[in-house]
Amino acid sequence: MERIIVSLLETDAYKFSMGQTIYHHFGDYKTTWTFKCRNENVKFTPEMVEEIKTQIRMYCNLRFDEDELEYLDNIKWIKGSYVDFLRIWKPRYKDFIIGTDSPCGLTIQTVGTWLNTSMYEIPVLSIVNEVYFRMAYNYNELLDSFKEKLKDKIDGIYSGVYELGNFSEFGLRRRLSGEAQAIAVEELCKINCPGTKFVGTSNVYLAKKYGITAVGTMAHEWVMCIGQGNHKHNPAFSNWFALEAWVKEYGILNGTALTDTITTDCFLEDFQLTFATLFSGVRHDSGDPYAWGEKMIAHYKYLDIDPKTKTLLFSDSLDFEKATALNRYFKDRVRPAFGIGTYISNDTKVDALNIVMKTTLCNGVDVAKLSDVPGKGMCQNPEYLDYLNTCIKWRMENTLGNNSLRV
C-alpha cells in the first residue's frame, strides 16, 4: 500500500497549539496512550495489523521540510522557539507497542514523552482507518459512494436545505482516506452561498495546500494531563490548571476552551470572569447540545458578558442536518460554529469506524475523561475513576457559592 501519511503537517491543528505549550512548560511529562475500537463485530486481520505497522514505520521516517516550517512560523500564535524544536523533531517507532490481543484484533499503545506521544494520535488513527477500509472492502466502490454523498450534501447547501453558518472540516482521524478528505476539502472550498461559510479544516497539511485556516485549539488530553498528571493537583480543579497554563502561553490568542473533560458543570466552576473574558469561546463535545448552549449563554450573562461576542463551537457527531438546526436555534443569541468530522470525511455506503486513542497514564498516574454522557469516557483503572468522581462530587457539593452558577 502507498504511504498514507505524507507529511508531518498531516495532523490536527490543536496538536501544534498543545505541542508548543507542552514544549515550553511540560517537556518532562511522560504519557501512555491506548487505542480502542468501539465498534462491535469489527475485526482487524493479521494482514491489516502488519500493514498498519508498515505505515507507522513510514510515518516515523518523515521530517518537517523548510517550506512546512515556514508555514507554521507564519501562524500568529506559533513561536520561533517551537518551530526550531520541530526542525529537529522526529517520531520514534520505539515508542509504539502494537499487537493483536484484543477482541477487535488490534492493540496499540504509545509510551514516551508527552511531546512525542501527543503527536502520534491523529496519524495513527488515520492509518488504522485507511488500512481497514482499503483491505476490508472494495475501496473504489466506497470512494464512489463517498463522492455521491458529498455531492448531495453540497446540493443541499445550495438548495437551502442546509444553513450551516460558519463550519469547519474535522474529519482527519476517521477519514476514509487521504484522497477522500482532500476531495471533500477542495469541494467545500468552492462553496459560495448565503447562510453557509466554509472557514477551514483541522488538517494542517490540507489547510496549507488549499490556503484556508487550520482550525483547532485544545483537546481532552490537555485538561487530563495538566490537571491529573501532577499528583499535587486535586483533579476536580483540572480545568483551572489547564486554562491557567493556556493563558500563560497564549494570552488572548488561540482561545477556545473545551468544557466536558470532567463535566461541563465542573468546568463552569473555574470558567469565571477572567477566563470567560480571555477565551473567545467554548467547544461542545458531549451531551445535549441545546442544553449545553443554554447553559453557556446563561453563564456568560451571569458574568455580564454579552453572549453575542462569544463563539459556541459544536463538534459532537454532527451532520449537516443537526448543524443546521443548531445554527438556526442559536444564531441570533451567540456566534455558533461547527466542526464536522466523519460525516464529511467518511460518509459511504458502509458504517464508519468509531476508534479513539486516549491518554491513559500521565507521569505514571492514571488519568480519565468523564464527559457529559456515559460511553465517551476512557480510563483503565476503575478505582481512579471512583476517586475522580468523588473529588468532583465533593467540590460541587461544597464549593458552590457566589462565584458559581448552575443551570
C-alpha positions as CSV (number, residue, x, y, z in Angstrom):
1,M,0.0,0.0,0.0
2,E,1.2,3.5,-0.8
3,R,2.3,5.8,2.1
4,I,-0.8,7.1,3.9
5,I,0.6,9.9,6.0
6,V,2.6,12.0,3.5
7,S,3.7,14.9,5.8
8,L,4.1,15.7,9.5
9,L,1.7,18.5,8.9
10,E,-0.9,15.9,8.3
11,T,-2.4,16.1,11.8
12,D,-5.0,18.3,13.6
13,A,-4.1,21.9,14.3
14,Y,-4.6,21.5,18.0
15,K,-1.7,19.1,18.2
16,F,0.6,22.1,17.4
17,S,-1.1,24.5,19.8
18,M,-0.9,22.0,22.6
19,G,2.5,20.8,21.5
20,Q,4.0,24.3,21.7
21,T,2.8,24.7,25.3
22,I,4.0,21.2,26.2
23,Y,7.4,22.1,24.8
24,H,7.6,25.4,26.8
25,H,6.1,24.3,30.1
26,F,5.7,20.5,30.3
27,G,8.6,19.0,28.4
28,D,9.4,16.4,31.2
29,Y,5.9,14.9,31.2
30,K,5.5,11.3,30.1
31,T,2.3,9.8,28.9
32,T,0.8,6.4,27.8
33,W,-1.8,6.4,25.1
34,T,-4.2,3.4,24.4
35,F,-6.1,2.6,21.2
36,K,-9.7,1.4,21.4
37,C,-12.2,0.3,18.8
38,R,-15.8,1.0,19.9
39,N,-17.4,-0.8,17.0
40,E,-18.8,-4.3,17.7
41,N,-18.1,-7.0,15.1
42,V,-15.1,-5.2,13.6
43,K,-12.1,-7.4,13.2
44,F,-8.6,-6.4,12.1
45,T,-6.9,-9.3,10.3
46,P,-3.2,-10.2,10.8
47,E,-2.5,-8.8,7.4
48,M,-4.1,-5.5,8.4
49,V,-2.0,-5.3,11.5
50,E,1.2,-5.8,9.6
51,E,0.2,-3.1,7.1
52,I,-0.6,-0.8,10.0
53,K,2.9,-1.5,11.4
54,T,4.5,-0.8,8.0
55,Q,2.6,2.5,7.6
56,I,3.6,3.7,11.1
57,R,7.2,2.9,10.3
58,M,6.9,5.0,7.2
59,Y,5.3,7.8,9.2
60,C,8.3,7.7,11.6
61,N,10.7,8.3,8.7
62,L,9.1,11.7,7.9
63,R,10.6,15.0,8.8
64,F,9.4,18.6,8.5
65,D,10.8,20.4,5.5
66,E,11.7,24.1,5.5
67,D,8.6,25.1,3.5
68,E,6.4,23.4,6.1
69,L,8.3,25.1,9.0
70,E,8.0,28.5,7.3
71,Y,4.2,27.9,7.0
72,L,4.0,27.2,10.7
73,D,6.2,30.1,11.6
74,N,3.7,32.4,9.8
75,I,0.8,31.3,12.1
76,K,0.4,34.2,14.5
77,W,0.3,32.1,17.7
78,I,3.2,29.8,16.9
79,K,6.6,30.9,18.2
80,G,10.0,30.6,16.7
81,S,11.4,28.6,19.5
82,Y,8.8,25.9,18.9
83,V,9.5,25.9,15.1
84,D,13.2,25.4,15.8
85,F,12.3,22.4,18.0
86,L,10.1,20.9,15.2
87,R,13.1,21.3,12.8
88,I,14.9,18.6,14.8
89,W,11.8,16.6,15.9
90,K,11.0,13.2,14.6
91,P,8.6,10.4,15.5
92,R,10.1,7.3,17.2
93,Y,8.9,3.9,16.2
94,K,10.3,2.6,19.5
95,D,7.5,4.5,21.3
96,F,4.9,2.1,19.7
97,I,3.7,-1.2,21.1
98,I,1.5,-2.9,18.5
99,G,-0.2,-6.3,19.0
100,T,-3.3,-8.4,18.3
101,D,-4.5,-9.3,21.8
102,S,-8.0,-7.7,21.8
103,P,-11.5,-8.5,20.6
104,C,-11.0,-6.4,17.5
105,G,-7.6,-8.0,16.8
106,L,-5.6,-4.8,17.2
107,T,-3.9,-3.2,20.2
108,I,-1.8,-0.1,20.0
109,Q,-0.1,1.7,22.9
110,T,2.4,4.6,22.7
111,V,4.7,5.3,25.6
112,G,7.2,8.2,25.9
113,T,7.4,11.9,26.4
114,W,4.1,13.8,26.1
115,L,5.9,15.9,23.4
116,N,6.2,12.8,21.3
117,T,3.1,10.7,22.1
118,S,0.7,13.5,21.7
119,M,1.8,13.9,18.1
120,Y,1.1,10.2,17.3
121,E,-2.6,10.1,18.0
122,I,-4.1,11.6,14.8
123,P,-1.7,9.9,12.2
124,V,-2.2,6.5,13.9
125,L,-6.0,6.7,13.8
126,S,-5.8,7.9,10.1
127,I,-3.6,5.0,9.3
128,V,-5.8,2.4,11.0
129,N,-8.9,3.8,9.2
130,E,-7.4,3.8,5.8
131,V,-5.8,0.4,6.1
132,Y,-9.1,-1.1,7.3
133,F,-11.3,0.3,4.6
134,R,-8.9,-0.4,1.8
135,M,-8.4,-4.0,2.9
136,A,-11.8,-4.9,4.2
137,Y,-13.9,-3.5,1.3
138,N,-13.7,-2.6,-2.4
139,Y,-12.1,0.8,-1.9
140,N,-13.1,2.2,-5.3
141,E,-16.8,1.4,-4.7
142,L,-16.6,3.1,-1.3
143,L,-14.9,6.2,-2.9
144,D,-17.7,6.4,-5.5
145,S,-20.4,6.3,-2.8
146,F,-18.4,8.9,-0.9
147,K,-18.4,11.3,-3.9
148,E,-22.1,10.8,-4.5
149,K,-23.0,11.6,-0.9
150,L,-20.6,14.6,-0.9
151,K,-22.4,16.0,-4.0
152,D,-25.8,15.5,-2.3
153,K,-24.5,17.4,0.8
154,I,-23.3,20.4,-1.3
155,D,-26.5,20.4,-3.4
156,G,-28.4,20.6,-0.1
157,I,-26.4,23.7,0.9
158,Y,-27.3,25.5,-2.4
159,S,-30.9,24.4,-2.3
160,G,-31.3,25.9,1.2
161,V,-32.0,22.6,3.0
162,Y,-28.8,23.2,5.0
163,E,-27.8,26.5,6.6
164,L,-24.6,25.9,8.4
165,G,-23.3,29.3,9.3
166,N,-19.5,29.0,9.9
167,F,-18.3,25.4,9.7
168,S,-15.0,23.6,9.5
169,E,-14.0,20.1,8.5
170,F,-12.7,18.0,11.5
171,G,-12.5,14.5,9.9
172,L,-8.8,13.6,9.7
173,R,-8.8,10.9,12.4
174,R,-11.7,8.9,11.0
175,R,-11.5,9.7,7.3
176,L,-12.0,7.1,4.6
177,S,-8.6,8.0,3.1
178,G,-6.3,10.9,2.5
179,E,-7.7,11.1,-1.1
180,A,-11.3,11.3,0.1
181,Q,-10.6,14.1,2.7
182,A,-8.7,16.1,0.1
183,I,-11.6,15.8,-2.3
184,A,-14.1,16.9,0.4
185,V,-12.0,19.9,1.4
186,E,-11.4,21.0,-2.2
187,E,-15.1,20.9,-3.0
188,L,-16.1,22.7,0.2
189,C,-13.7,25.5,-0.5
190,K,-15.7,26.3,-3.6
191,I,-18.9,27.0,-1.7
192,N,-20.3,30.5,-2.1
193,C,-23.7,30.5,-0.6
194,P,-25.6,32.9,1.8
195,G,-26.0,31.4,5.3
196,T,-23.1,29.0,5.0
197,K,-19.4,29.6,5.0
198,F,-16.7,27.0,5.0
199,V,-13.9,28.5,7.2
200,G,-11.2,25.8,7.5
201,T,-10.1,22.4,8.3
202,S,-8.3,20.8,11.3
203,N,-5.9,19.1,8.9
204,V,-2.9,21.4,8.8
205,Y,-1.5,19.8,5.6
206,L,-4.7,20.5,3.7
207,A,-5.1,23.9,5.2
208,K,-1.7,24.8,3.8
209,K,-2.4,23.1,0.5
210,Y,-5.7,25.0,-0.1
211,G,-4.8,28.3,1.6
212,I,-7.5,28.1,4.3
213,T,-7.4,28.3,8.1
214,A,-6.1,25.5,10.2
215,V,-8.7,25.2,12.9
216,G,-8.2,23.9,16.5
217,T,-7.2,24.8,20.0
218,M,-7.2,22.1,22.7
219,A,-8.2,18.5,23.2
220,H,-9.2,16.5,26.3
221,E,-5.6,15.3,26.8
222,W,-4.7,18.9,27.7
223,V,-7.1,19.0,30.7
224,M,-6.4,15.4,31.7
225,C,-2.6,15.7,31.7
226,I,-2.3,19.2,33.2
227,G,-5.0,18.6,35.8
228,Q,-4.5,15.0,36.7
229,G,-0.9,14.1,35.7
230,N,0.5,16.1,38.6
231,H,-0.1,14.3,41.8
232,K,-0.1,17.6,43.7
233,H,-3.3,18.7,41.9
234,N,-6.8,18.0,43.1
235,P,-8.3,16.6,39.9
236,A,-11.6,18.3,40.5
237,F,-9.7,21.5,39.6
238,S,-8.2,20.1,36.4
239,N,-9.9,22.8,34.3
240,W,-8.4,25.7,36.3
241,F,-4.8,24.3,36.0
242,A,-5.3,23.7,32.2
243,L,-6.8,27.1,31.4
244,E,-4.2,28.9,33.5
245,A,-1.4,27.2,31.6
246,W,-3.0,28.0,28.3
247,V,-3.4,31.7,29.1
248,K,0.2,31.8,30.3
249,E,1.3,30.6,26.8
250,Y,-1.2,32.4,24.6
251,G,-2.9,35.3,26.4
252,I,-5.9,36.2,24.3
253,L,-4.7,34.3,21.2
254,N,-6.0,30.9,20.1
255,G,-8.6,30.6,22.8
256,T,-11.5,28.1,22.5
257,A,-11.9,26.2,25.8
258,L,-13.1,22.6,25.9
259,T,-15.8,22.2,28.5
260,D,-16.6,18.5,29.1
261,T,-13.4,16.7,30.2
262,I,-14.6,16.3,33.7
263,T,-18.2,17.5,33.0
264,T,-19.3,21.0,32.0
265,D,-20.8,21.8,35.4
266,C,-17.4,21.3,37.0
267,F,-15.8,23.3,34.2
268,L,-18.1,26.3,34.9
269,E,-16.8,26.4,38.5
270,D,-13.4,27.5,37.0
271,F,-14.6,29.4,33.9
272,Q,-15.2,32.6,35.8
273,L,-14.8,36.2,34.6
274,T,-11.1,36.3,33.7
275,F,-11.1,33.1,31.7
276,A,-14.5,33.7,30.2
277,T,-13.3,37.1,29.0
278,L,-9.9,35.9,27.7
279,F,-11.2,32.9,25.8
280,S,-13.1,33.7,22.6
281,G,-15.5,30.8,23.1
282,V,-16.1,27.3,24.2
283,R,-16.4,23.9,22.5
284,H,-19.1,21.3,22.9
285,D,-18.2,17.6,22.5
286,S,-20.7,15.6,24.5
287,G,-24.2,15.7,26.0
288,D,-27.3,17.5,24.8
289,P,-26.0,20.4,22.6
290,Y,-29.1,22.6,23.2
291,A,-29.0,22.2,27.0
292,W,-25.2,22.9,26.8
293,G,-25.7,26.0,24.7
294,E,-28.4,27.4,27.0
295,K,-26.1,26.7,30.0
296,M,-23.2,28.6,28.4
297,I,-25.4,31.6,27.4
298,A,-26.8,31.8,31.0
299,H,-23.2,31.6,32.3
300,Y,-22.0,34.4,30.1
301,K,-25.0,36.5,31.1
302,Y,-24.4,35.8,34.8
303,L,-20.8,37.2,34.3
304,D,-22.2,40.3,32.5
305,I,-20.6,39.2,29.2
306,D,-22.6,39.6,26.1
307,P,-23.1,36.1,24.6
308,K,-23.2,37.6,21.1
309,T,-19.5,38.3,21.5
310,K,-18.6,34.6,22.1
311,T,-18.4,31.6,19.9
312,L,-20.1,28.3,20.8
313,L,-18.3,25.6,18.7
314,F,-20.3,22.4,18.4
315,S,-18.3,19.3,17.4
316,D,-20.1,16.2,18.7
317,S,-21.0,13.7,16.0
318,L,-22.5,16.4,13.8
319,D,-24.1,16.1,10.3
320,F,-25.4,18.9,8.2
321,E,-29.0,18.4,9.4
322,K,-28.0,18.7,13.1
323,A,-25.7,21.6,12.5
324,T,-28.4,23.5,10.5
325,A,-30.9,23.0,13.4
326,L,-28.4,24.2,16.0
327,N,-27.4,27.2,13.8
328,R,-30.9,28.3,13.3
329,Y,-31.7,27.9,17.0
330,F,-28.7,29.8,18.4
331,K,-27.6,32.2,15.6
332,D,-29.3,35.3,17.0
333,R,-28.0,34.9,20.5
334,V,-24.4,33.8,20.1
335,R,-21.8,33.1,17.4
336,P,-22.4,29.4,16.6
337,A,-19.8,27.5,14.7
338,F,-19.5,23.8,13.8
339,G,-16.7,21.3,13.5
340,I,-18.0,18.4,11.4
341,G,-15.9,15.3,11.1
342,T,-16.8,11.8,10.0
343,Y,-20.0,12.9,8.2
344,I,-17.8,14.9,5.8
345,S,-14.6,12.7,5.6
346,N,-16.1,9.1,5.8
347,D,-19.7,9.0,4.7
348,T,-20.1,6.0,2.4
349,K,-22.4,3.0,2.0
350,V,-20.8,1.2,5.0
351,D,-20.6,2.3,8.6
352,A,-17.5,4.3,9.7
353,L,-15.2,3.1,12.4
354,N,-15.6,4.6,15.9
355,I,-12.0,4.4,17.0
356,V,-10.1,6.5,19.6
357,M,-6.7,6.8,21.1
358,K,-6.7,8.4,24.5
359,T,-4.2,9.2,27.2
360,T,-4.5,6.6,30.0
361,L,-1.4,7.5,32.1
362,C,0.5,10.7,32.7
363,N,3.7,10.6,34.7
364,G,2.7,7.1,35.9
365,V,-0.6,8.4,37.2
366,D,-4.0,7.3,35.9
367,V,-6.0,9.9,34.1
368,A,-9.6,9.9,32.9
369,K,-12.1,11.6,30.7
370,L,-15.6,11.7,32.1
371,S,-17.6,13.8,29.5
372,D,-21.2,14.8,29.9
373,V,-22.7,11.4,28.9
374,P,-21.7,7.8,29.5
375,G,-19.8,6.0,26.8
376,K,-17.3,8.7,25.7
377,G,-15.1,8.4,28.7
378,M,-12.0,6.2,28.9
379,C,-10.0,5.0,31.9
380,Q,-8.2,1.7,32.6
381,N,-8.4,1.9,36.4
382,P,-11.9,1.8,37.9
383,E,-10.5,2.8,41.3
384,Y,-9.1,6.0,39.9
385,L,-12.4,6.8,38.2
386,D,-14.2,6.4,41.5
387,Y,-11.6,8.7,43.1
388,L,-12.1,11.3,40.4
389,N,-15.8,11.2,40.7
390,T,-15.6,11.5,44.5
391,C,-13.4,14.6,44.2
392,I,-15.7,16.2,41.7
393,K,-18.8,15.4,43.8
394,W,-17.2,16.9,46.9
395,R,-16.3,20.0,45.1
396,M,-19.7,20.5,43.5
397,E,-21.5,19.9,46.9
398,N,-19.2,22.1,49.0
399,T,-17.8,25.0,46.9
400,L,-20.9,26.3,45.2
401,G,-21.2,29.9,46.2
402,N,-21.4,33.5,44.9
403,N,-18.9,32.8,42.1
404,S,-20.8,29.9,40.7
405,L,-23.8,29.2,38.6
406,R,-25.7,26.0,37.9
407,V,-28.3,25.9,35.2
